Every structure is written in structure tokens, then in C-alpha cells.
Amino acid sequence: MSKFSTKYGYFSDDGSEYVITNYNTPKPWVNVISNGQYGLVISQTGGGFSWKEHSEFNRLNRWHQDLVQDNWGKFFYVKDNLSGEIWSPTWMPVKTQLNFFECRHGLGYTVFNSVYKDVEITLTIHVPLKEDFELWDFKIANIRSVPINLSIYTYFEWCLGSSADHHREFHKSFIETEFHDEFNTMLATKRLWEIPIENRGHWNIEYPYYGFISSTKKIADYDGEKETFIGRFNSVNNPAGLYAKQMAKKTGKWGDAIASLKSDLLINANEVDYVTFILGIQSDKSKIPSIVEKYSSRDNINASLNEIKSYWINFLSPLEVVTPDDALNILVNKWLRYQAISGRLWGRTAYYQQSGAYGFRDQLQDSLVFLPIDSSLTASQIRLHARHQFEDGTVLHWWHPITETGLSTKMTDDLLWLPFVVLQYIDETADYKFLFEKEPYYDNKLKEDTLLNHCIAAIEKALSRFSERGLPLIGAGDWNDGLSAVGLEMKGESIWLAEFIYLILNRFSELLNKIEEHNLSKKYSDKAESLRETFNKHAWDGQWFFRATKDNGEKIGSKECDEGKIYLNAQTWSVISNITSDERKETAMEAVSNYLMKDNGTLLLYPAYTKPDKYIGYLSRYAPGRRENGGVYTHAATWAIWAYALLKDKKNVWELFKKLCPIYNGMNPDKYCAEPYVTPGNIEGPDSPNYGMGGWTWYTGSAAWFQKVIVDWIIGVRATEKGLIIDPCFPAEWDRVKIKRTFRGSVYNIEIMNKSNIKKIFVNGKEIDGNIISFTEENKEVQVLVQI
């Protein structure tokens, strides 16, 4: 039984696969497959690219961003040697009309099923655990009554290093290819690596890896030269090499390097054969023959795929929910965490954006997704980011692994996400010893300091950047990078940042008291109270909180503005931070409901800017209704669910979930366009002619936050230092919800019964006072019954 079926596809019964039945989706619908080091992106027609460690600096194959044609990738051609017919099991690039087509994106793998003239091909792609290569495994069934004689050809263009090789005449001059008959493999490397490492001048270091491609069948022919394989006036859809009696076998240092291998198969009637192509990146080419040998075994290929499937099931299993809403269950149990981990934390790439870098605020927030399943991974992320903080408390806005180079900016919120995530980690684990672990500073590797002091350095730096009237400065942007010119002179103020700092000051003051740092605790609580007073004196705009002031003192996000009169974050975080009165919280969120709540969620601001404002920044230069300029910016919209839940506004909590939910939006796929199984970075707003179209999927911080607000604030089971709090805010019509929540090594099986009219909580059969389930080490499995 298919779930949430449209003309393009559906979810499998358990939600672990999205099955695409029509290759002609409105945009490329992709999977991001990664094991943390090596990964690939693949679309429903076979487009995409692979990388090791860094998706831009160390890319295996060339790929250019074209979301209209999706015509760059690692492609395969199947040729019937008797009839001369050619097709591709992924439809692209040949585009022969297949008799049957299906693409199944799963957790850690993608499968293409196709039939063409009674040749059935199942192509399974996955990346083995802890390996730097991928397997393209073909199962070919001859369902004809006569034997078939087939050849399979591979094709991709070697990149080997930086993705920015658009000047191909230059970059191709450094690639070398060679074919090794003895271990059935083509190798490629490069004499130049275009990354910013100083070593005898510019562009003057060796690429330290080998790209390779091999086959489990004997390679019958090959070519490493684009000109001879494609032909001067042919194309990737119809390359000349497929029609030649023999391929050119060109390799070496002087060509436009590609990887085309040919494998032949003779398959009797009603029989099956297999061939697997192995391609990847290795630093030691002497290891490649043993890789080829190992994965020439069907048992090893199958074991590797099963290991990947089991890995994701086990990895996600510590947290599971069962609610009356199937869409919510699929997102929480499968796709939101997979998106956040495989795409955002490990791959750090997708189709709309290729990055490879770590954002200081970005991957710190994303790592919150690990807390209920493996909090040690959140701890590792915290340590990594602490190592990219300067001694004065400032941080790199982003940095690149491999080179360790990054961007130091005047963004004023980045540094504060370190204490924010540390607080969340302590809530989850109560591991106060973690605060005293040491990490060096980015600008002083010899000075190791405690994580506590790293957090304090961030807070102190933030407190040093206040205006004369006592509000924090916005600098080159706070959370919203698009406000890139509001405070470049370090005079403009941020209302949202005031709310964020207030929350951190109060929470960190509580933490400091716990570890008996009472003087600093009092300093922060006093500063929080002073900030609250200043905030409520200056930030209220009559019906909502304005967003910021420019360097010249003009307000943005105010009723005084012609455009951008109201911004979302200033309202939601007034509730989340508890910086203001209950009356103002209610009024601010009423304004969100009245002005910002639209068909697909809450807009980031309203109305959109129609004229660029150089004193605001690039936000105002987007087209109206696109991304931050009057669109739904999904990351921020998830925080609105949090705010509504704090106000116990069940109606708007649930309405907003449904409006943001990609599965529900995906039921109108030609309007929504984006994949229905992952969150988008944004959804176009009402000022756009594409109102309701999703964009920038996969590589977005909204996945981790949507997961967190659903579990913590809709289902309402969340970690506190004292234990798990039960505080649901789901629809009144729901009868019951079940959640398995692993917490500090114990498994809590929680059943929430609605409509009982008796508010009680039973833990292992005994009623408790209040709604916090205290943690005890003795109980490794806890049964909780909640009546609300």
C-alpha cells in the first residue's frame, strides 16, 4: 500500500523509501548518501557527483548546477549488441522511453528499477560504511525467450579536486589517467590541487589522491578521452564511442579526461547476471586491487548493502514516535534526521547548494539532532567548533576542512550558538564534567582552555558589543545573513539578538550556579534583568517588536516602514526567551498569525521588499517573495511552532506544522516542485508568481529544528537537567501518542492518552507528582503512562 501517492511517486509502507515512478519530476529529486567521509548526490535520473571529505575541494567527477536539465553526472549506457539499441537504466542521459521506470531513494542507498524490451535492470547504488568509494550494482534479468548480448558503458568526467574547474582548458592540463589491465581498473590523478594551502606559491601542490573505477566483469574496452568518446558533434545523450567497433583506449596526460569502461554480458533466456562498478577516491593506490577483489564477491556486495540498511535502522532507533498522523511519523522516524545527518552534517552539500564547509552556527544547531540518539556526536561537534573560536571569543563564520581556512566576520550571533548548544547538551546528559574538557583556540593552538571558558569568552564578547542605550549591535548580520549591511559601522542594533542573549544569560546563570560559580552567575542574571528592562523600554512597536535599527538609527521591521514592516524572529523569540510580559507575547504572536501566517507557513517578513536597500543588505535584493525577502524561511518558521506551543496555542501549532510539512506540500507537486521527503530551505511567498514553490532542499538547518520542535514541543517530550518533561501540545482530536525516547542510557516507552480528563502520569505503574520524570540509573527500561 503506497502512502501519500502523487503522479510522481509515493512513500513505501514503513516510510523508509520514497518511490519515484515518473522521472519527469518538477525539479531534480535527489538523495544525499554519505558515511561521514565519502558521499554522493544522485538525482532521480542519475545526475550527481561524489566526493571525499569535502564536496567542493575533493570531488571525484565534474558536475555543474543545472536544475532544469540535470545533465551532469555519472552515467551508464546499455547497448543491445544485436539490435544496436541503446538506453540508460536511469533514463538519463540517453532518454530512451523505458517500458517501466522506478527510482527508490532510501536511507543510505538509491535503487533504479527499469525495463526496456524485456530486459529488466535493478541498479543499486550505495556507499559502504567506513570506505571511500561507492558501488553501482547491476542485476540484469533477461525475460526474453532468446539470449541477449549486452554491453554496459560508464561515463563521467574526472574532476579530482576543486569543483571550480569551469576553465576546463586549464584544469584538464593537469589530469593523468592510466588503465591497469592486471587489476581491471582505470586510475586518474592530478598534478595540481586548487585549494588555498600555501606551498611554494599559488596552485602549486600535488593532488594526493587517486580516483578509480573498476568492474566485477572483465573490462572489454575503455576510453579516457572525451573527444573520442563523445565525438566532436555528438553529445552525452548519443556519444560516438557507443557506435565504434573499438573504443579509442586513450589515456595519459594530454586529453580531456573521462572514465568510460565497457563490460560485456551474454545472458540466456530467463536468466540473470550481475555486474558491479566500483568507483571512488583513495590516497594509496596500492590498496585499490584489494578493494576490487573484495567487491568482486556477490556476498560482500550484499553484505555491504545490508550493513548500510541496518546501520540507519539502528542509528535512528533510539527515538521513535507513533501518532495518528502518518506524515509526522515518517518525517520524525526517518527523513528529517537522515536529511540533517547525511546531507547537512556529513555531506554538507546538495543540489541547490554545494558547500563542504562547516558553518559555526549551522552545524552546531544541526548537531542537536544527535542528542536523543547519540549525544556523544553532539559533544564532538561542540569540541570541533570550540577549536574554531578565537581567544577573544569571536569565531569563524565558516571554515573548510582540509585547509582549515575560514571567514572571520562581524556576524554577531555565531559565537553564542556555542553556549546555546552546550546548554542543550547538559540538559540531555547532565554531564557537567564535559564543561571542563579542554580545546585550543583557533588563533592560539598552544592555549587549551575549558569548554566552559570557551562559552564564557563568547558571552563576554557578545556583552562587549552593545549600543549606548543597552541593546546588542547587529554588526554584519545576526542570525539572518541577509541583513548584511544593517550594522556595518557597528552602530545598528538587533532586537532578535537581545532576545537570544537574554535567554543564554539566564540559562547560563543557572548552569554557573550548579557548578558554584556564583559571582559570574549573579553577573549574568543581573545583566539579563538590565537587558529585559532596556528591551521592553525600546523594542516594542505598538503591536509587535521591531527587528533592528540601521547604523543611522532608522528602524526595520517597524510600522514606520513602507516595506518589511514586521519580521518573524523578533516575535517568536520574545516568547521563546521569556524577555517580555505575557500580554506582549500574546499580542506579538497574534501579529504573526495575522500578517505572517500564509499558505505554506510563516513568512520571515512582510511585506516583501520591492526596492533594494543598500543599508539593509542582500536580503532586500532578492526578488519579492523569494527566500528571506517575504518567503517562508523554513528554519525560522519552525521556531514559530515552538513559540505557539509555549503559549499553548494548539490550533496554530498544528496548522503551522501542516503548512510546513513537505509531505503535505508535496501532495500538490507541480506547485511545490521540491522533494516531498525532505525539508526545503525556503518556500516562495505570496509576492512571488511561484507562490508555494519549495527551494534549496537538503542543505538547510530546518531539518534538525523541525525534528526538534515536533518532538520537544508538539509531542512534548523533552530533556531537562532534572529529567524528561512531559508537556504535549498536539491536536485535541488525537486519542493517543506513543514515543520511545532514549535518555541517558535508559529507554522510556511513553504512552500519552488524550481526552481522559484526568491529568496523571504513571512511571512503572506508580503515579508521580508534576510532569518531570526524574532520571534514575537503576531503570534501564521505563514504562510511562500519561493521561491528559
C-alpha positions in Angstrom: 0.0 0.0 0.0 1.5 3.3 -1.1 1.4 6.4 1.2 0.9 10.0 0.0 0.8 9.0 -3.6 1.0 11.6 -6.4 1.6 11.3 -10.1 5.4 11.3 -9.4 5.6 8.8 -6.6 4.8 7.7 -3.1 6.3 6.6 0.3 6.8 2.9 1.0 4.7 1.4 3.7 7.2 2.0 6.5 8.2 5.4 5.1 11.9 4.4 4.7 11.8 4.8 0.9 10.4 7.4 -1.5 9.5 5.7 -4.7 9.6 7.9 -7.8 7.5 6.4 -10.6 7.8 9.3 -13.1 11.3 10.5 -13.9 9.9 13.9 -15.1 9.7 15.5 -11.6 9.3 19.3 -11.5 12.9 19.6 -10.2 15.6 17.1 -9.6 14.6 14.9 -6.6 17.8 13.7 -5.1 19.3 11.5 -2.4 22.4 12.6 -0.4 24.3 9.4 0.6 27.2 9.8 2.9 29.1 7.7 5.5 30.7 10.8 7.1 33.8 10.8 4.9 32.8 9.8 1.4 29.5 10.6 -0.2 27.5 11.2 -3.3 24.4 13.1 -4.5 22.2 11.3 -7.1 19.0 12.6 -8.7 16.1 10.5 -10.0 17.6 10.5 -13.4 21.2 9.6 -12.4 22.7 13.1 -12.2 25.1 14.0 -9.5 28.6 13.9 -8.1 30.8 12.3 -5.5 33.4 13.5 -3.0 35.7 12.5 -0.2 35.7 14.7 3.0 34.9 17.9 1.2 32.3 18.1 -1.5 33.9 21.1 -3.2 37.6 20.7 -2.6 37.8 16.9 -3.2 35.3 16.0 -5.9 35.6 12.8 -7.9 33.6 13.9 -11.0 32.7 17.1 -12.7 29.2 18.4 -12.1 27.6 21.7 -12.9 24.5 23.1 -11.3 21.7 22.9 -13.8 18.4 22.1 -12.1 16.5 22.4 -15.4 18.3 19.8 -17.5 20.1 17.8 -14.7 22.6 16.6 -17.4 25.8 16.2 -15.4 26.5 13.0 -13.6 28.0 9.5 -13.6 26.1 7.9 -16.4 25.6 4.4 -17.7 24.6 3.2 -21.2 23.2 -0.2 -22.0 23.7 -1.4 -25.6 21.9 -4.4 -27.2 24.7 -5.6 -29.5 22.3 -7.5 -31.8 19.8 -4.7 -32.4 22.1 -1.8 -31.8 19.6 -0.2 -29.4 20.9 2.0 -26.6 19.2 3.1 -23.4 20.0 4.1 -19.8 18.6 2.4 -16.7 18.3 5.9 -15.0 16.6 7.3 -18.2 19.3 10.0 -18.4 21.4 10.6 -20.4 20.1 8.6 -23.4 16.4 9.5 -22.7 15.0 6.4 -24.4 11.4 5.8 -23.4 11.5 2.9 -20.9 8.7 0.4 -20.6 9.0 0.7 -16.8 10.8 3.1 -14.6 11.2 3.4 -10.8 13.7 5.2 -8.6 13.6 4.4 -4.9 15.6 6.8 -2.6 16.3 5.1 0.7 18.3 5.8 3.8 21.9 5.2 2.6 21.1 3.9 -0.9 19.2 4.5 -4.1 17.7 1.8 -6.4 16.7 2.2 -10.0 14.3 -0.4 -11.5 13.7 -0.3 -15.2 12.5 -2.5 -18.0 13.3 -2.0 -21.7 12.1 -4.5 -24.3 12.1 -7.4 -21.8 15.5 -6.5 -20.3 14.9 -5.8 -16.6 17.6 -3.9 -14.7 17.9 -3.3 -11.0 20.7 -0.8 -10.3 21.5 -0.3 -6.6 23.9 2.5 -5.5 25.4 2.7 -2.0 28.5 3.8 -0.2 29.9 1.1 2.1 30.4 2.1 5.8 33.9 3.5 6.5 35.0 3.3 2.9 35.9 5.9 0.3 34.1 4.5 -2.7 30.7 3.7 -4.0 29.1 0.6 -5.6 26.9 0.7 -8.7 25.4 -2.8 -8.6 23.6 -4.1 -11.7 21.2 -7.0 -11.7 20.2 -7.8 -15.2 17.3 -10.2 -15.9 16.7 -11.4 -19.4 12.9 -12.0 -19.6 13.0 -12.7 -23.3 12.8 -16.1 -24.8 16.1 -15.8 -26.5 19.7 -15.0 -25.3 20.8 -11.3 -25.1 24.2 -9.8 -25.9 24.6 -6.6 -23.9 27.4 -4.1 -23.3 27.4 -1.6 -20.4 29.4 1.6 -20.8 30.3 4.0 -18.0 30.8 7.7 -18.5 31.8 10.6 -16.3 34.4 13.4 -16.5 37.2 13.4 -13.9 37.3 16.4 -11.7 39.8 15.3 -8.9 39.9 18.2 -6.6 38.2 21.6 -6.7 34.7 21.8 -8.2 35.6 25.2 -9.7 37.2 23.8 -12.8 35.0 25.8 -15.2 38.1 26.8 -17.1 38.4 23.3 -18.5 41.2 24.1 -20.9 43.3 25.0 -17.9 42.3 22.3 -15.4 42.4 19.4 -17.8 46.1 20.0 -18.4 46.9 18.6 -15.1 44.9 15.3 -15.0 46.6 12.0 -15.8 44.8 8.7 -16.5 46.0 5.2 -16.9 44.4 1.8 -17.4 45.6 -1.3 -15.4 44.6 -4.4 -17.1 46.0 -6.6 -14.3 43.5 -5.3 -11.8 40.8 -4.3 -14.2 40.8 -0.6 -13.3 41.2 2.9 -14.6 43.1 5.3 -12.4 43.3 9.1 -12.5 45.2 11.7 -10.6 46.2 15.3 -10.9 49.4 17.3 -10.7 47.6 20.3 -9.2 45.2 20.8 -6.3 43.3 24.1 -6.4 42.9 24.7 -2.7 44.2 27.6 -0.6 47.3 26.0 1.0 50.5 27.9 0.9 53.2 25.8 -0.6 55.7 27.4 -2.9 53.2 29.8 -4.3 49.7 29.7 -5.9 48.3 26.4 -7.3 51.5 24.5 -6.7 50.7 21.4 -4.7 50.0 17.8 -5.8 46.6 16.2 -5.6 47.3 13.5 -3.0 44.6 11.0 -4.2 43.8 8.6 -7.0 40.3 8.4 -8.5 39.5 4.9 -9.7 36.8 3.0 -11.4 36.6 -0.8 -11.9 34.2 -3.5 -12.8 33.5 -7.0 -11.5 33.4 -8.2 -15.1 36.4 -8.1 -17.3 36.7 -4.7 -18.9 36.4 -5.4 -22.6 37.3 -1.9 -23.8 37.8 1.6 -22.5 38.5 5.3 -23.3 39.8 8.1 -21.2 39.4 10.9 -23.7 36.2 12.9 -24.0 36.8 14.0 -27.6 37.0 10.5 -29.0 34.2 9.0 -26.8 31.6 11.8 -27.2 32.7 12.9 -30.7 33.1 16.5 -31.8 29.5 17.0 -32.8 27.8 14.4 -30.7 26.6 14.7 -27.1 26.5 12.8 -23.9 23.0 11.7 -25.0 24.4 10.0 -28.1 28.2 9.5 -27.8 30.2 8.3 -30.8 32.1 5.8 -28.7 29.0 3.6 -28.4 28.9 3.0 -32.2 32.7 2.5 -32.7 33.9 -1.0 -33.4 36.6 -0.4 -30.9 37.0 2.3 -28.2 39.9 4.6 -28.5 41.8 3.4 -25.4 43.2 6.9 -24.9 44.8 7.7 -21.5 47.6 9.8 -20.3 48.4 13.4 -19.6 47.2 15.1 -22.7 43.5 14.7 -23.0 40.2 15.8 -21.6 39.9 13.1 -19.0 36.8 10.9 -18.7 36.1 7.4 -17.4 34.4 5.1 -19.9 34.7 1.4 -19.4 32.9 -1.3 -21.3 31.7 -4.6 -19.8 30.0 -7.3 -21.9 27.3 -9.7 -20.8 25.8 -12.7 -22.5 22.6 -13.8 -20.7 20.5 -16.7 -21.6 16.7 -16.6 -21.8 15.0 -16.2 -18.4 18.4 -15.9 -16.6 20.0 -13.3 -14.5 23.6 -11.9 -14.4 25.3 -9.2 -12.4 28.0 -6.6 -12.9 29.1 -4.1 -10.3 31.1 -0.9 -10.9 33.3 0.3 -8.1 34.4 3.9 -8.1 35.9 6.2 -5.6 39.0 8.0 -4.2 42.0 6.5 -2.5 45.2 8.1 -1.1 47.1 4.8 -1.6 46.7 3.3 -5.0 48.2 0.0 -3.8 45.0 -0.6 -1.9 42.8 -0.5 -4.9 43.4 -4.0 -6.2 42.3 -5.5 -2.8 39.1 -3.3 -2.9 38.3 -4.6 -6.4 39.0 -8.2 -5.4 36.8 -7.9 -2.2 33.8 -6.4 -4.0 34.0 -8.9 -6.9 32.1 -11.2 -4.5 28.3 -11.1 -4.6 28.3 -12.0 -0.9 30.4 -9.0 0.0 28.3 -6.6 -2.1 25.1 -7.8 -0.5 26.6 -7.8 3.0 27.7 -4.2 2.5 24.3 -3.0 1.4 22.6 -4.9 4.3 25.1 -3.3 6.7 24.1 0.2 5.5 20.4 -0.5 5.8 20.9 -2.0 9.3 23.1 0.9 10.3 20.5 3.5 9.6 17.7 1.5 11.3 19.8 1.1 14.4 21.2 4.6 14.4 17.7 6.2 14.3 16.0 3.6 16.6 16.6 5.3 20.0 13.8 7.7 19.1 10.5 6.6 17.5 7.0 8.1 17.6 3.6 6.7 16.7 0.9 9.3 16.2 -2.4 9.5 14.3 -0.6 11.5 11.6 1.4 9.3 9.2 3.3 12.3 7.7 4.6 13.3 11.1 5.7 9.7 11.8 7.5 9.4 8.5 9.4 12.7 9.0 10.4 12.1 12.6 11.2 8.5 12.4 13.1 8.6 9.1 13.7 11.5 6.9 14.3 14.6 9.0 17.2 13.0 10.9 18.5 11.3 7.8 18.5 14.7 6.0 20.1 16.5 8.8 22.8 13.9 9.3 23.6 12.6 5.8 23.0 15.8 3.9 23.7 18.6 6.3 26.2 17.4 8.9 28.2 14.8 6.9 27.8 15.7 3.2 27.3 19.5 3.7 26.1 19.6 0.2 23.1 19.1 -2.1 21.8 20.2 -5.5 20.8 23.7 -4.7 24.0 24.5 -2.7 27.4 22.8 -2.7 29.5 23.9 0.3 31.7 21.3 2.0 32.4 23.9 4.7 31.3 24.0 8.3 29.2 26.9 9.4 29.9 27.8 13.0 26.3 28.4 13.8 24.9 26.0 11.2 26.4 22.6 12.1 26.3 23.4 15.8 22.5 23.7 15.6 22.2 20.7 13.3 24.1 18.6 15.8 21.1 19.0 18.2 19.6 16.2 16.1 22.1 13.7 17.7 21.0 14.4 21.3 18.2 11.8 21.6 20.1 9.1 19.6 23.8 9.6 20.4 24.7 12.6 22.4 28.5 11.9 22.1 28.2 13.1 18.5 26.8 16.5 19.7 29.7 16.6 22.1 32.2 16.0 19.3 30.6 18.8 17.2 30.9 21.2 20.2 34.6 20.4 20.5 35.2 20.9 16.8 33.6 24.3 16.9 35.4 25.4 20.0 38.6 24.8 18.1 37.4 27.4 15.6 37.0 30.1 18.2 39.4 33.0 18.7 40.8 33.8 22.1 38.7 37.0 22.2 35.5 34.9 21.9 34.8 35.6 18.2 34.6 32.7 15.8 35.0 31.8 12.2 31.6 32.3 10.4 32.6 29.2 8.4 35.7 27.2 7.7 36.8 24.5 5.3 38.1 21.1 6.5 41.3 20.0 4.8 42.6 23.6 4.5 41.3 24.9 7.9 40.8 28.3 6.3 37.7 30.3 7.0 35.9 33.6 7.2 36.2 35.8 10.2 33.3 38.3 10.2 31.4 40.7 12.3 28.4 38.4 12.4 27.2 38.9 16.0 25.2 35.7 16.8 27.6 33.0 15.6 29.6 32.8 18.8 26.6 32.5 21.0 25.4 29.2 19.5 28.3 27.5 21.3 26.9 28.2 24.8 23.3 27.6 23.5 24.2 24.1 22.2 26.3 23.3 25.3 23.2 24.1 27.4 21.1 21.7 25.3 23.8 19.1 25.8 23.8 19.5 29.5 20.0 19.2 29.6 20.3 15.9 27.7 23.2 14.4 29.6 23.7 16.2 32.9 27.4 15.7 32.1 28.9 18.7 33.9 32.4 17.2 33.6 32.1 18.0 29.9 32.4 21.7 30.7 35.9 21.1 31.9 37.2 19.3 28.9 39.8 21.4 27.1 40.2 22.6 23.5 42.6 25.0 21.9 41.7 28.3 20.3 41.9 28.8 16.5 44.4 31.6 16.8 46.4 30.0 19.6 46.8 26.3 19.2 49.1 26.2 22.2 46.5 27.5 24.6 44.0 24.9 25.6 41.0 26.1 27.6 37.9 24.5 29.1 34.7 24.4 27.1 33.2 26.4 29.9 35.7 29.2 29.3 35.1 28.9 25.6 31.4 29.6 26.3 32.2 32.4 28.7 34.5 34.0 26.1 31.7 34.0 23.6 29.2 35.5 26.1 31.7 38.2 27.3 32.4 39.2 23.7 28.7 39.5 22.9 28.2 41.6 26.0 31.0 43.9 24.9 29.1 44.7 21.7 26.2 46.8 23.0 24.9 50.2 21.9 24.8 53.2 24.2 21.2 52.6 25.1 22.0 49.0 26.1 20.9 46.8 23.1 23.2 44.4 21.3 24.8 45.5 18.0 23.8 43.7 14.8 27.1 44.1 13.0 27.3 42.4 9.6 24.2 40.4 10.4 22.8 38.4 13.3 21.1 35.0 12.6 19.9 36.5 9.3 22.9 36.7 7.0 20.8 38.7 4.5 20.8 41.7 6.9 24.4 42.1 5.7 24.6 45.9 5.7 22.4 47.0 8.6 25.2 47.4 11.1 28.5 47.5 9.3 29.5 50.6 11.2 28.8 48.7 14.5 26.0 51.2 15.4 22.9 49.3 14.3 21.0 47.2 17.0 19.4 43.8 16.8 16.2 43.1 18.7 16.3 39.4 18.0 19.8 39.2 19.3 18.7 40.9 22.5 16.2 38.1 23.0 18.8 35.4 22.2 21.3 36.9 24.6 18.7 37.2 27.3 17.9 33.5 27.1 21.5 32.5 27.2 22.3 34.8 30.1 19.5 33.3 32.2 20.2 29.7 31.3 24.0 30.1 31.7 23.5 31.8 35.0 21.6 28.7 36.2 24.4 26.5 35.0 27.1 28.5 36.7 25.2 28.3 40.0 25.2 24.5 39.6 29.0 24.4 39.4 29.3 27.0 42.2 30.5 29.9 40.0 28.2 32.2 42.0 29.8 35.6 41.2 29.7 35.1 37.5 26.2 33.6 37.8 25.0 36.8 39.5 26.7 39.0 36.9 24.8 37.3 34.1 21.5 37.3 35.9 21.9 41.0 36.7 22.8 41.7 33.1 19.8 39.7 31.9 17.5 41.8 34.1 19.0 45.0 32.9 18.6 43.8 29.3 15.0 42.9 29.9 14.3 46.4 31.2 16.0 48.1 28.3 14.4 45.8 25.7 10.9 46.4 27.0 11.6 50.2 27.0 12.8 50.4 23.4 11.8 47.3 21.4 8.0 47.4 21.4 6.5 48.9 18.2 2.9 49.0 19.3 1.6 45.7 18.1 4.8 43.8 17.7 8.6 44.1 18.3 10.6 45.8 15.5 13.5 43.9 14.2 16.6 46.1 14.2 18.0 49.6 13.8 20.3 50.6 11.0 23.6 52.3 11.7 21.8 55.7 11.2 19.1 54.8 13.8 16.3 54.0 11.4 14.1 51.0 12.3 13.5 47.9 10.2 10.6 45.6 10.9 8.5 48.5 12.2 5.1 50.0 11.4 7.1 53.1 10.4 8.5 51.1 7.4 6.9 51.0 3.9 8.2 47.5 3.3 9.4 44.9 5.7 7.0 46.2 8.4 7.1 43.0 10.6 9.7 40.3 11.0 9.1 36.9 12.3 12.1 36.2 14.6 11.6 39.2 16.8 8.1 38.0 17.7 8.8 34.3 18.2 11.9 34.8 20.3 10.2 37.2 22.6 8.1 34.2 23.6 11.0 31.6 23.5 13.3 33.8 25.5 10.6 35.0 28.0 12.0 38.5 27.8 8.7 40.3 27.9 5.3 40.3 29.5 2.6 37.6 28.8 0.4 40.3 27.3 3.1 41.4 24.8 3.9 37.8 23.9 0.3 37.2 23.0 0.0 40.4 21.0 3.2 39.7 19.1 2.1 36.2 18.2 -1.3 37.5 17.2 0.5 39.8 14.7 2.4 36.7 13.4 -0.9 34.9 12.9 -2.5 38.0 11.2 0.4 39.2 9.0 2.9 36.4 8.5 0.9 33.1 8.5 0.3 32.2 4.9 -0.5 29.0 2.9 2.9 27.4 3.5 3.9 28.7 6.9 5.0 31.9 8.5 6.9 34.4 6.3 10.2 35.7 7.6 9.0 39.3 7.0 6.0 41.1 5.4 5.5 42.8 3.1 8.5 41.9 0.8 11.0 44.5 -0.3 10.5 45.6 -3.9 13.4 48.1 -4.0 16.9 47.1 -2.9 18.1 49.0 0.2 21.9 49.2 0.5 21.6 49.9 4.2 19.8 46.6 4.8 21.8 44.2 2.6 21.3 41.5 0.1 18.1 40.4 1.7 16.4 43.3 0.0 17.9 42.4 -3.3 16.2 39.0 -3.6 13.1 39.1 -5.8 10.0 39.8 -3.7 8.6 36.6 -2.1 11.9 34.7 -2.6 13.8 33.2 0.3 14.3 35.7 3.2 12.6 38.5 1.3 9.0 37.7 2.1 9.2 33.9 1.7 8.8 31.2 4.2 12.4 30.6 5.6 11.7 27.2 7.0 14.4 27.3 9.7 12.8 30.3 11.3 9.3 29.1 10.7 10.0 26.0 12.9 10.7 28.4 15.8 7.2 29.7 15.4 5.9 26.3 16.3 8.0 26.5 19.5 6.6 29.9 20.3 2.9 28.9 19.7 3.5 25.8 21.9 4.8 27.9 24.7 1.6 29.8 24.6 -0.4 26.5 24.4 -1.9 27.6 21.1 -2.7 24.1 19.8 -4.6 25.3 16.8 -1.7 27.3 15.4 0.9 24.8 16.4 -0.8 22.1 14.3 -1.8 24.4 11.5 1.8 25.6 11.1 3.1 22.0 11.2 0.8 21.1 8.3 1.7 24.2 6.3 5.4 23.5 6.7 5.2 19.7 6.3 6.9 18.7 3.0 4.8 15.6 2.7 1.6 17.7 2.7 3.0 20.4 0.5 4.2 17.6 -1.8 0.7 16.5 -2.4 0.5 19.4 -4.9 3.8 18.5 -6.5 3.7 20.7 -9.6 3.1 23.8 -7.4 5.5 22.8 -4.6 8.2 21.3 -7.0 10.6 20.2 -4.3 11.1 16.7 -2.9 8.3 15.7 -0.6 10.5 13.7 1.7 12.9 16.4 3.0 12.5 20.0 4.2 13.3 22.9 1.9 15.4 26.0 2.9 12.5 28.2 1.8 9.0 28.2 0.2 8.1 31.1 -2.0 5.8 33.7 -0.5 2.7 35.4 -1.9 4.6 38.2 -3.6 6.2 35.6 -5.9 4.5 34.3 -9.1 5.7 30.9 -7.8 3.8 31.2 -4.5 4.2 27.8 -2.7 7.3 26.5 -4.6 9.9 24.9 -2.3 13.6 25.5 -2.9 17.1 24.8 -1.5 16.2 21.4 -0.2 18.5 19.1 1.8 21.2 21.6 2.7 19.1 23.5 5.3 19.1 23.8 9.0 15.4 23.4 9.1 15.5 19.6 9.2 17.2 19.4 12.6 15.0 22.1 14.0 11.7 20.8 12.6 12.6 17.4 14.1 13.4 19.1 17.5 10.3 21.2 17.7 8.0 18.3 16.7 9.3 16.0 19.4 10.0 18.6 22.1 7.0 20.9 21.6 4.2 19.2 19.7 4.6 15.7 21.2 6.1 17.5 24.1 8.7 15.1 25.5 12.0 16.9 26.0 15.1 16.8 28.1 15.8 18.9 31.1 18.7 18.7 33.6 16.2 17.1 36.1 14.8 14.6 33.7 12.3 14.2 30.9 9.5 16.7 30.9 6.0 15.7 29.5 4.3 18.7 28.1 2.3 17.9 24.9 0.7 20.4 22.6 -0.8 18.2 19.9 -4.3 18.4 18.4 -7.3 17.8 20.8 -8.7 15.2 18.4 -5.7 12.8 18.8 -6.6 9.9 21.1 -3.1 8.7 21.9 0.6 9.1 21.1 3.4 6.7 21.7 7.1 7.6 21.9 10.2 5.7 22.6 12.7 8.1 23.9 16.2 7.0 24.9 17.5 9.3 27.7 20.9 8.9 29.5 21.1 5.3 28.6 17.6 4.3 29.6 14.7 3.6 27.2 11.4 5.4 28.1 8.3 3.9 26.5 5.8 6.7 26.8 2.1 6.5 26.0 0.1 9.7 26.2 -3.6 9.2 26.5 -5.7 12.2 25.4 -9.3 13.1 26.4 -9.1 11.3 29.7 -10.0 14.4 31.7 -7.7 13.1 34.4 -4.2 14.6 34.4 -1.9 12.0 35.8 1.5 10.5 35.0 2.4 6.9 36.0 6.0 5.7 35.9 6.3 1.9 36.0 2.8 1.9 37.5 3.4 4.5 40.2 1.8 7.9 40.0 4.3 10.8 40.2 3.8 14.5 41.2 4.3 17.0 38.4 5.3 16.4 34.8 9.0 15.7 35.1 10.2 12.1 35.0 13.3 12.0 37.2 16.2 10.1 35.9 17.4 7.1 37.9 20.3 4.9 36.7 18.6 1.7 38.1 15.8 1.6 35.5 17.2 0.8 32.0 13.6 0.5 30.6 10.9 2.7 31.9 7.1 2.4 31.2 5.3 5.8 31.3 1.6 6.3 31.0 0.4 9.9 30.7 -3.2 11.0 31.0 -4.1 14.5 29.8 
